[in-house]
């Protein structure tokens, strides 16, 4: 009577919700999109009030973060500190979420 003995690949022990959620995202190949959405939502917190208030557009395409800035001086400052912006993003979200930042 071992008809249902295999459990269909289920784990026998209970897993934390965060781990189960991460496994689900990986299984459906949604982890990258989820991380990109988190990055877009966290942009004001990452960059501060001054940069966030001058950001008019923000999107990710092909692992590149495109940021439209309304202020010329702020845009130039961000262009000069592109590596620092990348380091901020990588420290919060890990490596590989985005590969480049483009300021428009």
LOVOLUM-36159 format. One record per residue: residue in three letters; x, y, z of N, C-alpha, C in turn. Coordinates in steps of 0.1 Angstrom, whole numbers, plus 5000, padded with zeros to 4 digits. Atoms other than C-alpha are relative to their C-alpha. Example, Ala and Ser with C-alpha at 12.3 -4.5 7.8 and 13.67 -1.06 7.14 Angstrom:
<atoms>
<atom residuo="ALA" n_px="5009" n_py="4988" n_pz="5000" ca_px="5123" ca_py="4955" ca_pz="5078" c_px="5009" c_py="5012" c_pz="5000"/>
<atom residuo="SER" n_px="4991" n_py="4989" n_pz="5000" ca_px="5137" ca_py="4989" ca_pz="5071" c_px="4992" c_py="5011" c_pz="5008"/>
</atoms>
This chain:
<atoms>
<atom residuo="UNK" n_px="5008" n_py="4988" n_pz="5000" ca_px="5000" ca_py="5000" ca_pz="5000" c_px="5009" c_py="5013" c_pz="5000"/>
<atom residuo="UNK" n_px="4992" n_py="4988" n_pz="5001" ca_px="5028" ca_py="5024" ca_pz="4992" c_px="4996" c_py="5009" c_pz="4989"/>
<atom residuo="UNK" n_px="5005" n_py="4992" n_pz="5012" ca_px="5007" ca_py="5042" ca_pz="4967" c_px="5004" c_py="5015" c_pz="5001"/>
<atom residuo="UNK" n_px="4997" n_py="4986" n_pz="4999" ca_px="5013" ca_py="5077" ca_pz="4981" c_px="5013" c_py="5002" c_pz="5009"/>
<atom residuo="UNK" n_px="4988" n_py="4999" n_pz="4992" ca_px="5047" ca_py="5071" ca_pz="4998" c_px="5010" c_py="5010" c_pz="4996"/>
<atom residuo="UNK" n_px="4990" n_py="4991" n_pz="5005" ca_px="5067" ca_py="5094" ca_pz="4976" c_px="4998" c_py="5015" c_pz="5003"/>
<atom residuo="UNK" n_px="5005" n_py="4987" n_pz="4997" ca_px="5048" ca_py="5126" ca_pz="4985" c_px="5003" c_py="5010" c_pz="4989"/>
<atom residuo="UNK" n_px="4999" n_py="4991" n_pz="5012" ca_px="5055" ca_py="5140" ca_pz="4950" c_px="5011" c_py="5011" c_pz="5002"/>
<atom residuo="UNK" n_px="4990" n_py="4991" n_pz="4998" ca_px="5087" ca_py="5157" ca_pz="4960" c_px="4999" c_py="5011" c_pz="5011"/>
<atom residuo="UNK" n_px="5002" n_py="4991" n_pz="4989" ca_px="5074" ca_py="5175" ca_pz="4990" c_px="5010" c_py="4998" c_pz="5011"/>
<atom residuo="UNK" n_px="4991" n_py="5001" n_pz="4989" ca_px="5096" ca_py="5183" ca_pz="5019" c_px="4992" c_py="4996" c_pz="5013"/>
<atom residuo="UNK" n_px="5007" n_py="5005" n_pz="4988" ca_px="5087" ca_py="5166" ca_pz="5052" c_px="5000" c_py="5010" c_pz="5011"/>
<atom residuo="UNK" n_px="5000" n_py="4990" n_pz="4989" ca_px="5098" ca_py="5194" ca_pz="5075" c_px="4994" c_py="5013" c_pz="4996"/>
<atom residuo="UNK" n_px="5006" n_py="4987" n_pz="5003" ca_px="5082" ca_py="5228" ca_pz="5077" c_px="5011" c_py="5010" c_pz="4997"/>
<atom residuo="UNK" n_px="4990" n_py="4990" n_pz="5004" ca_px="5101" ca_py="5256" ca_pz="5060" c_px="4995" c_py="5014" c_pz="5004"/>
<atom residuo="UNK" n_px="5005" n_py="4986" n_pz="4997" ca_px="5100" ca_py="5293" ca_pz="5069" c_px="4993" c_py="5006" c_pz="4988"/>
<atom residuo="UNK" n_px="5007" n_py="4994" n_pz="5011" ca_px="5077" ca_py="5314" ca_pz="5048" c_px="5009" c_py="5007" c_pz="4990"/>
<atom residuo="UNK" n_px="4991" n_py="4993" n_pz="5009" ca_px="5105" ca_py="5335" ca_pz="5033" c_px="5007" c_py="4990" c_pz="4991"/>
<atom residuo="UNK" n_px="4994" n_py="5010" n_pz="5008" ca_px="5123" ca_py="5304" ca_pz="5021" c_px="4991" c_py="4994" c_pz="4990"/>
<atom residuo="UNK" n_px="5010" n_py="5006" n_pz="5009" ca_px="5092" ca_py="5289" ca_pz="5007" c_px="4996" c_py="5010" c_pz="4989"/>
<atom residuo="UNK" n_px="5003" n_py="4990" n_pz="5010" ca_px="5084" ca_py="5322" ca_pz="4989" c_px="5011" c_py="5001" c_pz="4990"/>
<atom residuo="UNK" n_px="4988" n_py="4999" n_pz="5009" ca_px="5120" ca_py="5324" ca_pz="4974" c_px="5000" c_py="4987" c_pz="4991"/>
<atom residuo="UNK" n_px="5000" n_py="5013" n_pz="5008" ca_px="5117" ca_py="5287" ca_pz="4963" c_px="4989" c_py="5001" c_pz="4989"/>
<atom residuo="UNK" n_px="5011" n_py="4998" n_pz="5009" ca_px="5083" ca_py="5296" ca_pz="4946" c_px="5004" c_py="5009" c_pz="4989"/>
<atom residuo="UNK" n_px="4996" n_py="4990" n_pz="5010" ca_px="5098" ca_py="5326" ca_pz="4928" c_px="5010" c_py="4994" c_pz="4991"/>
<atom residuo="UNK" n_px="4990" n_py="5007" n_pz="5008" ca_px="5128" ca_py="5305" ca_pz="4916" c_px="4993" c_py="4990" c_pz="4991"/>
<atom residuo="UNK" n_px="5006" n_py="5010" n_pz="5008" ca_px="5105" ca_py="5277" ca_pz="4904" c_px="4992" c_py="5005" c_pz="4988"/>
<atom residuo="UNK" n_px="5007" n_py="4994" n_pz="5011" ca_px="5084" ca_py="5300" ca_pz="4883" c_px="5008" c_py="5010" c_pz="4992"/>
<atom residuo="UNK" n_px="4991" n_py="4991" n_pz="5006" ca_px="5114" ca_py="5320" ca_pz="4872" c_px="4995" c_py="5015" c_pz="5001"/>
<atom residuo="UNK" n_px="5005" n_py="4987" n_pz="4997" ca_px="5100" ca_py="5352" ca_pz="4887" c_px="5010" c_py="5008" c_pz="5009"/>
<atom residuo="UNK" n_px="4991" n_py="4994" n_pz="4990" ca_px="5129" ca_py="5360" ca_pz="4911" c_px="5006" c_py="5013" c_pz="4994"/>
<atom residuo="UNK" n_px="4994" n_py="4988" n_pz="5006" ca_px="5146" ca_py="5386" ca_pz="4887" c_px="4990" c_py="5011" c_pz="4999"/>
<atom residuo="UNK" n_px="5011" n_py="4989" n_pz="5001" ca_px="5113" ca_py="5405" ca_pz="4880" c_px="4996" c_py="5005" c_pz="5014"/>
<atom residuo="UNK" n_px="5003" n_py="4996" n_pz="4987" ca_px="5105" ca_py="5405" ca_pz="4917" c_px="5010" c_py="5009" c_pz="5006"/>
<atom residuo="UNK" n_px="4989" n_py="4992" n_pz="4995" ca_px="5139" ca_py="5419" ca_pz="4926" c_px="5000" c_py="5014" c_pz="4993"/>
<atom residuo="UNK" n_px="5000" n_py="4988" n_pz="5007" ca_px="5136" ca_py="5445" ca_pz="4899" c_px="4989" c_py="5009" c_pz="5005"/>
<atom residuo="UNK" n_px="5011" n_py="4992" n_pz="4994" ca_px="5102" ca_py="5457" ca_pz="4913" c_px="5004" c_py="5005" c_pz="5014"/>
<atom residuo="UNK" n_px="4995" n_py="4995" n_pz="4987" ca_px="5117" ca_py="5459" ca_pz="4948" c_px="5009" c_py="5011" c_pz="4998"/>
<atom residuo="UNK" n_px="4990" n_py="4989" n_pz="5003" ca_px="5145" ca_py="5480" ca_pz="4934" c_px="4993" c_py="5013" c_pz="4997"/>
<atom residuo="UNK" n_px="5007" n_py="4988" n_pz="5005" ca_px="5121" ca_py="5504" ca_pz="4917" c_px="4992" c_py="5007" c_pz="5012"/>
<atom residuo="UNK" n_px="5007" n_py="4995" n_pz="4989" ca_px="5101" ca_py="5507" ca_pz="4949" c_px="5009" c_py="5007" c_pz="5011"/>
<atom residuo="UNK" n_px="4990" n_py="4995" n_pz="4990" ca_px="5132" ca_py="5513" ca_pz="4971" c_px="5008" c_py="5012" c_pz="4995"/>
<atom residuo="UNK" n_px="4992" n_py="4989" n_pz="5005" ca_px="5147" ca_py="5540" ca_pz="4948" c_px="5000" c_py="5013" c_pz="5009"/>
<atom residuo="UNK" n_px="4999" n_py="4988" n_pz="4991" ca_px="5136" ca_py="5570" ca_pz="4970" c_px="5007" c_py="4997" c_pz="5013"/>
<atom residuo="UNK" n_px="4993" n_py="5003" n_pz="4988" ca_px="5149" ca_py="5553" ca_pz="5001" c_px="5015" c_py="4998" c_pz="4998"/>
<atom residuo="UNK" n_px="4986" n_py="5001" n_pz="5003" ca_px="5182" ca_py="5544" ca_pz="4984" c_px="5007" c_py="5013" c_pz="4997"/>
<atom residuo="UNK" n_px="4994" n_py="4988" n_pz="5005" ca_px="5189" ca_py="5577" ca_pz="4969" c_px="4998" c_py="5013" c_pz="5008"/>
<atom residuo="UNK" n_px="5003" n_py="4988" n_pz="4991" ca_px="5174" ca_py="5601" ca_pz="4994" c_px="4989" c_py="5009" c_pz="4994"/>
<atom residuo="UNK" n_px="5012" n_py="4991" n_pz="5004" ca_px="5147" ca_py="5628" ca_pz="4992" c_px="5003" c_py="5009" c_pz="4988"/>
<atom residuo="UNK" n_px="4996" n_py="4991" n_pz="5010" ca_px="5166" ca_py="5652" ca_pz="4970" c_px="5000" c_py="4994" c_pz="4986"/>
<atom residuo="UNK" n_px="5000" n_py="5006" n_pz="5013" ca_px="5173" ca_py="5628" ca_pz="4941" c_px="4986" c_py="4994" c_pz="4997"/>
<atom residuo="UNK" n_px="5013" n_py="5005" n_pz="5002" ca_px="5139" ca_py="5611" ca_pz="4945" c_px="4990" c_py="5010" c_pz="4995"/>
<atom residuo="UNK" n_px="5009" n_py="4989" n_pz="5004" ca_px="5121" ca_py="5644" ca_pz="4941" c_px="5003" c_py="5005" c_pz="4986"/>
<atom residuo="UNK" n_px="4996" n_py="4996" n_pz="5013" ca_px="5140" ca_py="5651" ca_pz="4909" c_px="4999" c_py="4988" c_pz="4990"/>
<atom residuo="UNK" n_px="5001" n_py="5012" n_pz="5009" ca_px="5134" ca_py="5616" ca_pz="4894" c_px="4986" c_py="5000" c_pz="4994"/>
<atom residuo="UNK" n_px="5013" n_py="4999" n_pz="5007" ca_px="5107" ca_py="5618" ca_pz="4868" c_px="4996" c_py="4987" c_pz="4994"/>
<atom residuo="UNK" n_px="5003" n_py="5013" n_pz="5006" ca_px="5109" ca_py="5583" ca_pz="4853" c_px="5011" c_py="4990" c_pz="5005"/>
<atom residuo="UNK" n_px="4991" n_py="5010" n_pz="4995" ca_px="5124" ca_py="5550" ca_pz="4864" c_px="4995" c_py="4987" c_pz="4995"/>
<atom residuo="UNK" n_px="5004" n_py="5014" n_pz="5005" ca_px="5123" ca_py="5516" ca_pz="4846" c_px="5013" c_py="4992" c_pz="4998"/>
<atom residuo="UNK" n_px="4990" n_py="5010" n_pz="5003" ca_px="5144" ca_py="5485" ca_pz="4840" c_px="4997" c_py="4993" c_pz="4988"/>
<atom residuo="UNK" n_px="5001" n_py="5007" n_pz="5013" ca_px="5150" ca_py="5470" ca_pz="4806" c_px="5013" c_py="4993" c_pz="4998"/>
<atom residuo="UNK" n_px="4988" n_py="5008" n_pz="5003" ca_px="5175" ca_py="5442" ca_pz="4799" c_px="5011" c_py="5002" c_pz="5010"/>
<atom residuo="UNK" n_px="4991" n_py="4999" n_pz="4989" ca_px="5191" ca_py="5444" ca_pz="4833" c_px="5007" c_py="5014" c_pz="5001"/>
<atom residuo="UNK" n_px="4994" n_py="4986" n_pz="4999" ca_px="5198" ca_py="5482" ca_pz="4828" c_px="4989" c_py="5008" c_pz="5007"/>
<atom residuo="UNK" n_px="5009" n_py="4991" n_pz="4993" ca_px="5182" ca_py="5507" ca_pz="4852" c_px="5001" c_py="5014" c_pz="4993"/>
<atom residuo="UNK" n_px="5001" n_py="4987" n_pz="5007" ca_px="5171" ca_py="5538" ca_pz="4833" c_px="4993" c_py="5010" c_pz="5010"/>
<atom residuo="UNK" n_px="5005" n_py="4990" n_pz="4990" ca_px="5166" ca_py="5569" ca_pz="4855" c_px="4999" c_py="5014" c_pz="4993"/>
<atom residuo="UNK" n_px="5002" n_py="4986" n_pz="5006" ca_px="5151" ca_py="5602" ca_pz="4841" c_px="5000" c_py="5010" c_pz="5011"/>
<atom residuo="UNK" n_px="4998" n_py="4990" n_pz="4990" ca_px="5163" ca_py="5631" ca_pz="4861" c_px="4996" c_py="5014" c_pz="4994"/>
<atom residuo="UNK" n_px="5004" n_py="4987" n_pz="5006" ca_px="5147" ca_py="5666" ca_pz="4857" c_px="5010" c_py="5011" c_pz="5002"/>
<atom residuo="UNK" n_px="4990" n_py="4990" n_pz="4997" ca_px="5177" ca_py="5685" ca_pz="4871" c_px="5013" c_py="4997" c_pz="4994"/>
<atom residuo="UNK" n_px="4988" n_py="5002" n_pz="5006" ca_px="5208" ca_py="5689" ca_pz="4850" c_px="5012" c_py="4998" c_pz="5009"/>
<atom residuo="UNK" n_px="4989" n_py="5002" n_pz="4990" ca_px="5233" ca_py="5693" ca_pz="4879" c_px="4999" c_py="4987" c_pz="5008"/>
<atom residuo="UNK" n_px="5002" n_py="5012" n_pz="4993" ca_px="5218" ca_py="5664" ca_pz="4898" c_px="5004" c_py="4988" c_pz="4991"/>
<atom residuo="UNK" n_px="4997" n_py="5011" n_pz="5010" ca_px="5220" ca_py="5642" ca_pz="4866" c_px="5015" c_py="4999" c_pz="4998"/>
<atom residuo="UNK" n_px="4985" n_py="5000" n_pz="5002" ca_px="5257" ca_py="5652" ca_pz="4861" c_px="5007" c_py="4994" c_pz="5012"/>
<atom residuo="UNK" n_px="4994" n_py="5006" n_pz="4988" ca_px="5265" ca_py="5644" ca_pz="4897" c_px="4998" c_py="4985" c_pz="5001"/>
<atom residuo="UNK" n_px="5002" n_py="5014" n_pz="4999" ca_px="5249" ca_py="5610" ca_pz="4895" c_px="5008" c_py="4993" c_pz="4989"/>
<atom residuo="UNK" n_px="4992" n_py="5006" n_pz="5010" ca_px="5267" ca_py="5603" ca_pz="4862" c_px="5014" c_py="4998" c_pz="5005"/>
<atom residuo="UNK" n_px="4986" n_py="5001" n_pz="4995" ca_px="5300" ca_py="5610" ca_pz="4879" c_px="5001" c_py="4989" c_pz="5011"/>
<atom residuo="UNK" n_px="4999" n_py="5010" n_pz="4989" ca_px="5291" ca_py="5587" ca_pz="4908" c_px="4992" c_py="4987" c_pz="4997"/>
<atom residuo="UNK" n_px="5007" n_py="5012" n_pz="5004" ca_px="5276" ca_py="5559" ca_pz="4888" c_px="5004" c_py="4987" c_pz="5007"/>
<atom residuo="UNK" n_px="4995" n_py="5012" n_pz="4993" ca_px="5298" ca_py="5533" ca_pz="4904" c_px="4995" c_py="4999" c_pz="5015"/>
<atom residuo="UNK" n_px="5005" n_py="4999" n_pz="4986" ca_px="5287" ca_py="5545" ca_pz="4939" c_px="4985" c_py="4996" c_pz="5000"/>
<atom residuo="UNK" n_px="5014" n_py="5004" n_pz="5001" ca_px="5251" ca_py="5541" ca_pz="4928" c_px="4998" c_py="4985" c_pz="4999"/>
<atom residuo="UNK" n_px="5001" n_py="5014" n_pz="5002" ca_px="5257" ca_py="5506" ca_pz="4916" c_px="5004" c_py="4993" c_pz="5013"/>
<atom residuo="UNK" n_px="4996" n_py="5007" n_pz="4987" ca_px="5275" ca_py="5497" ca_pz="4949" c_px="4988" c_py="5001" c_pz="5010"/>
<atom residuo="UNK" n_px="5012" n_py="4999" n_pz="4992" ca_px="5244" ca_py="5510" ca_pz="4968" c_px="4990" c_py="4990" c_pz="4997"/>
<atom residuo="UNK" n_px="5010" n_py="5009" n_pz="5004" ca_px="5221" ca_py="5489" ca_pz="4948" c_px="5004" c_py="4985" c_pz="5003"/>
<atom residuo="UNK" n_px="4995" n_py="5013" n_pz="4997" ca_px="5243" ca_py="5458" ca_pz="4951" c_px="5001" c_py="4997" c_pz="5014"/>
<atom residuo="UNK" n_px="4999" n_py="5003" n_pz="4986" ca_px="5247" ca_py="5462" ca_pz="4988" c_px="4986" c_py="4997" c_pz="5006"/>
<atom residuo="UNK" n_px="5014" n_py="5003" n_pz="4995" ca_px="5209" ca_py="5462" ca_pz="4993" c_px="4994" c_py="4988" c_pz="4993"/>
<atom residuo="UNK" n_px="5007" n_py="5011" n_pz="5007" ca_px="5198" ca_py="5437" ca_pz="4966" c_px="5009" c_py="4989" c_pz="4995"/>
<atom residuo="UNK" n_px="4991" n_py="5010" n_pz="5004" ca_px="5229" ca_py="5417" ca_pz="4958" c_px="5004" c_py="5002" c_pz="4985"/>
<atom residuo="UNK" n_px="4994" n_py="4998" n_pz="5013" ca_px="5249" ca_py="5414" ca_pz="4926" c_px="4991" c_py="4993" c_pz="4990"/>
<atom residuo="UNK" n_px="5007" n_py="5006" n_pz="5011" ca_px="5231" ca_py="5407" ca_pz="4893" c_px="4986" c_py="5005" c_pz="4998"/>
<atom residuo="UNK" n_px="5014" n_py="4995" n_pz="5002" ca_px="5198" ca_py="5425" ca_pz="4898" c_px="5000" c_py="5009" c_pz="4988"/>
<atom residuo="UNK" n_px="4998" n_py="4991" n_pz="5012" ca_px="5210" ca_py="5452" ca_pz="4873" c_px="5015" c_py="5000" c_pz="4997"/>
<atom residuo="UNK" n_px="4986" n_py="5000" n_pz="5004" ca_px="5242" ca_py="5454" ca_pz="4854" c_px="5005" c_py="5015" c_pz="4997"/>
<atom residuo="UNK" n_px="4996" n_py="4986" n_pz="5003" ca_px="5242" ca_py="5492" ca_pz="4845" c_px="4989" c_py="5010" c_pz="5004"/>
<atom residuo="UNK" n_px="5009" n_py="4989" n_pz="4997" ca_px="5226" ca_py="5525" ca_pz="4854" c_px="5002" c_py="5010" c_pz="4989"/>
<atom residuo="UNK" n_px="5000" n_py="4990" n_pz="5011" ca_px="5217" ca_py="5550" ca_pz="4826" c_px="4992" c_py="5012" c_pz="5005"/>
<atom residuo="UNK" n_px="5007" n_py="4988" n_pz="4996" ca_px="5208" ca_py="5585" ca_pz="4836" c_px="4996" c_py="5008" c_pz="4988"/>
<atom residuo="UNK" n_px="5005" n_py="4993" n_pz="5011" ca_px="5185" ca_py="5603" ca_pz="4811" c_px="4996" c_py="5014" c_pz="5003"/>
</atoms>
